[in-house]
Amino acid sequence: MPGWPGEDPAAALVPLLRSCGALEAQPPWTALCAAAAAADDPRAFFEHWFRPVPLGTGLLTGYYEPELRGAQAPGGAYQVPLHALPPAGPLRLLDRAAIEAGGLAGQGLELVFVDDAVDAFFLQIQGSGRIRLADGQVLRLGYAGRNEHPYRAIGRSLIARGAIAREAMSMQAIRAWLAAAPPAEAAALLRENPAYIFFRPILDLPAEAGPIGTLGVPLTPGRSLAVDPAFIPLGVPVFLATRDPVDGTPVRRLVVAQDTGGAIRGPARGDLFWGWGEAAAARAGLMREEAGMVVLLPRDTPRDTP
């Protein structure tokens, strides 16, 4: 693998050990996880226990954990609800426009109320977030499910109408367009995406831990990857060869597949979790890079220790 072992392979042991929390009861993970916990030479550990399988070159995007302002009851600026997952049935057939028009009102599904509809929209795109309440408490929300409508990228609509050039497209560019547009036009664009995400409170999650991914473990900034599990098993390491979206410096990094996403489809397609805060949002919003990807699969029989 060109560039192996890349940037600090020891840092990849942190998310790998978190994967072990979900996988260590399964062979060959039982022995592998015990070895990971005792590893004093990370490079030798990964070379001993895994075999590389090239996936080719594909698209690498980024995501992050947003922080919004909210209140537990509607009032003043806090008028935009975030909802829990409705029971199976007709309520899940409602599209975004119907829900924003009050289609879920009176069902007791409101978890919290935030002060910005655009922030709420992007929280749904990211799938998890932190809501800072007026008393200083922080409510962590995680993905609980979605309605039964397909995801449609509003960025594609803006490209199609010539509002943003394809090469200039980013989360930041979409936000700038929405901020400059008349409110009714901005709301109409958001409703072009009929998909709607529901949340659940995540309790007892330390502030320094990332959100819970599909594997059921906290994500690690810069080291957790969302993948298509039809091609990459959850829990395994993936070696990335790409570049930083902000300064263009080469990135050669071992990450761990711990999450999935509605737009993440195909063998060499990934979404890198950057963390939380402004720096993470900047990188996640700009990241749309070509990346070489190699998945590391557990060896049936670990090779001899070097």
N, C-alpha and C positions, 0 to 999 in steps of 0.2 A: 504494500500500500504506500504510494508516494506520500512522504511527509510523516509517516508513522514514526514514533508514537504521538507526535503532535504536542499540543500545549498541555503540560502537566497531567499525565495520565492518572496520577493519584487523585485528582479532583473527580474523576469519573467513578471512583469507588464509592463516593457518597451516594449518588443516585442508585448505583447498582445495589448497595446494601439496603436501600429503601425498597427496591424491587424484590429483594430477598424476603422482605416482610410479607409479600403476597405469593411468592413462588417456592420458598424453601422446602415446602412439604412434598414437592414434585421432583422425581428423578429427572435429569441429573443435577437439579438445583440444590439438593440437600448437601452434597459434598462440595459443590462449587461455592455455595454461600459460606460454608464453614471455612473454606480456603480464603475467600474474599475478606472475611473478618480478621484473618490472621496474616494477610499479605503484608510483607515489608518491602517487596519489590513489585510495584504495580505493573510495570511493563512485562516482567516475567510472568506474573499472574495471568494477565490477559492472553499472552501468547501460549501459555500452557493449557488454559481451559477453554479457549474459543478458536474457531476456525473462520477465516474471512471469506465472505461470499459477496463479490462485487454486484451492485445493483445498477450501475451505470450512472449517467448524469441526468439530473432533473432539477425541479424547482424547489427552492427553500425559501419559505416565508417566515414571519415571526409573529409571536403573540405575547401578551403581557397580562398582568392582573391590574385592572384600573381601580382607582379610588374615587368614589363619588361622595357627595354630601347628601344626607338623608335625615328623615324623621320617621318615627314609628306611627304617626297619625298625620293625615293630610292637614295642611294649613300653611298660609303664607306662600312662600316660593315652592313648598314641597307638595306638588300636585301630581307627579308622575309615578304611578304604582309599578312595583316589581312583583310578579306573581309566583305563587307556588303552583305546582303541577296539578291541573284539574284531574278528576277521575276520568277513566276512559269513557268516551261517549261524545255527545254533540259538542261539548265545550272545546274539545280538542280539534274540532273541524273549523273553528273560527280562524280567519286569517288576521294578519296584523291590523289591517284597517278596522275590522269589526271589533277587535279587542281594544284598540285605542279609542273607539267610539263608545266604549262602556260595556262591551259584550260579556265581561266577566264580573261586572259590578253586582254586589249583593251576594256573592258566593263565598265570601270570607277567605279569599285566596291572596289578599294583599299582604306581602311580607314587610314592606317598607315603602316610603314615598321619597323620591329624589327630586332635585330641583332643575333638572335639565333633560329634555327628551332626547337630545342628540347623545348625551353621555349614556343614557339608558340604552339607546340603540347599540352603541359600541360595546357596552358591557355585555349585551347579548351576543355580539360577534365574538368576543373573547371567551365567554362561557363561564366566567367566575369573576369575583371582585370583592373589594372592601368598601363598605359603606360607613363613613364617619358620621356619627350622630352628634347632635348639639351638645350632649353631656360629655363628649370625648370618647365614648365607647366606640368600638369598631365592630361592625357586624360583617362576618365573612359569609359570602354566598357562593354556592357551587351549583354546577349544572344539575338539573333534575329531570329534564325532558324537553320536548318541543311539540308544537302543534303538527298537524298533518299536511303541511304545505311545504313546497320545495324552497330551498334557499336560492335567492337571486341576488347577485352582487350589484349593489347600486353604482359601484365604480364603473362597471361596464355600460350602464345607462349614460353616465356622464361622458364616457369616451364616445359612445355612439352618437350623442347629440353635439359632439365637438366642444363640450364645456371644459374638458381636461384632456391634454394630449396623452396618448398611451404611455409614452416614455416618462411622463411626469406624474403618473398615477401613484398615489400613496394614501395612507390614512390621513396624513396631514393635509394633503391636497383636497380630499373629500371634506374634511372638517372646515377648511377655509371656504370652500364653495358653499357649504350649508350655512356658515356664519354670515356670508354676504348676500345670500338669497332672501327674498321676502319670506316670512314665516310660513305662509300657506304653500309656497313652492317647495320649501325645504321639507315640510311635513309630507307633501305628496311624493317626493323622492324616496323618503324612508319607507313609505307604504308600498313602493314598488317591490320591496322584498316582503312577501307574504309570510315568511317563516317567523316564528316567535318562540323565544326561549323562556323556559320556566326554571326557577331556582329553588334551592333548599338551603336553610341555614347550616353552616358548618361550625360546630361547637368545639371548644377546647383545642383549637388549632393555634400553635404559637405564632406570634407576630413575625418571627424570623423564618417561618416555614411558608413555602408556596402553597397554592391551592391544591386540592385533591384532583389528580388526573384519573383517567379511565381505569388505570391499573389499581386504583384505590389507595395510592400513596401520595404524599406531598411532592410537588414538583420542585426541582432545583434550578435556580436561575442559570441560564447559559449552558445547562447540561441535560435538560429534559427535552425530549422530542416527541411531537405528535406525528403519528404515522398512519398508514393504511394497514390494519392488522391482517388483511387478506394477503399481504406480501411480507410484512415484518412482524414477527411475534412480539407482543408486549413484554417488556422486561429486559430485552437483550440490548447490548451495546451496538452503536452505529458510529462508524468513523466518517466524519464530514470533511470535505475539502472544498472550501468556499472562500468568501471574503466578507469583511465587516461592512455593513451597509452604510455606516457613517463616514469612515475614513478610507475604506477600500483596502485595508491591510489584509494579507492572507490569513485565513482561519483554517487550521488543521487541528481538529478537536474530536475527542471521543465523547459521545453523548449516550443517553439511554432512552429507549423507546418506552414511554410511560403514559401516553395520552393519544387521543384520536381527535378528529375534527370533521365536520360535515363537508368541507372543501378539500380534504386531504385524501386524494385517490390516486393509486398507482404505485409501482414499485420504488421509484426514485423520487418520491414526493414527501417533503417534510415541513414541519412548522416548529420552529425553535422557540422555546419559552425563555424570555429575557428577564423575567422577574417583575418587579413593581416599581413605581416611581417614575419621574420624568425621563431619566436616562433610558430605562427599559422601554417606555412608550415611544421614545424617539427611534430606537433601533428596530423595535417591532413594526412600527408604522412604515419605515422606509425599506424594510427587508423584502426584497424580491430578487434573489440571487440564484445564479446557476450553481449547482453543487454536485460534486461527485460523492457518491454514498457507497459504503461497504458495510454490510451487516455482519456482526460477529455472532455466530451461532455456537451454542455449547457443543463441545466435542463429545461424541459417544464414548470415546476413551481418550482421556487427556494425554497429550504427548509427553514424552520424557521431559522432566524439568531441565532447562538449559544449564 
